[in-house]
Amino acid sequence: MTLVETRRVTAAGIARAARGISPAFLHTPVVQHDDMDDWLGARVVAKVESLGPLRSFKGRGGDWFMRQRTSTGPVCAASAGNFGQALAYAARQAQVACTMFASRHASPLKLARMKALGATVIQDGEDFDAAKDAARVYARTNGIEFVEDGQALAITEGAGSIAVELANAATLDTLLVPLGNGALLAGVATWMRAVSPQTRVVGVVAEGAPAMMRALTGIQVDTHVAVHTIADGIAVRVPVLDAVNDLRGLADDVVAVSEGAIVAAMRGMISHLGLVVEPAGVVGIAALLTAAHGTYGERVGTILCGGNVTTEQLSEWGVLRAAVE
């Protein structure tokens, strides 16, 4: 990979996004609770993006992307489901045709919601990155704009608007951020570096999907190795080069969490906060549970970035049974 030193993601761009995104996606709840603190051994500040209109932070970036776009032509993208819902929603608002690609194993719930929001959904490929390859070919063949989460600057700026609200709500020692394609971490870390440079910003991946962590720590990424995680929202096999460039030297650390820790974090969200959060959304909590970052007693922020999950999935993973026992 060829990495660049200049920063395309700026605090000024994020501030513009925070002012311009639809109010429907802004000012999601910030939750602090003694029970959660006792459970996790830290003073936890959770930004609950799973309670937004699309049950995911992706609505911010999708909305801002479409508002910044000058073309009225159709768009095409790939998604595990949450970004697809965001782009479909924004495209419908702008009266733009939207085609979304997803893997053959994508969540039925997320597929149904993309379709309900007006997207044409095509399933192709064994995983998200294979679906993305198919989407690129489709877009090129049909002369349609291909939109890549992690590459499109406006999407990263929109994601960064979360940090604007979180930094206003609390002064944090550490901020744990789910790391998939990289837009969320790049946007959030850029803002925190500008307004709260003392805050340690840590990306969190699933152990079964370490590609972005490996890319950021200079370890060779084998893009042919399959990902194995229930956290479909961060199940990245092929790093996005622009996102890697954006993140280089920006995040203080990247840690990986196990599937067991993810399930335990989901159980805890139900038991301690009464919140159903999808696997990718709880990896920051999972990192706290495993003490992978040395934050005992600190004020620690995290972003519960999505909640698009079914009761069938919760039962399959053993989350519901353990949470209610």
PyMOL commands that set and color helices and strands:
alter all, ss='L'
color gray80, all
select helices_A, chain A and resi 11-20+23-25+34-40+49-51+58-68+82-94+108-116+128-142+153-169+183-195+211-216+232-234+241-247+259-273+279-290+311-316+319-324
alter helices_A, ss='H'
color red, helices_A
select strands_A, chain A and resi 30-31+43-48+75-78+98-102+120-123+145-147+174-178+200-206+253-257+299-304
alter strands_A, ss='S'
color yellow, strands_A
deselect
rebuild
show_as cartoon
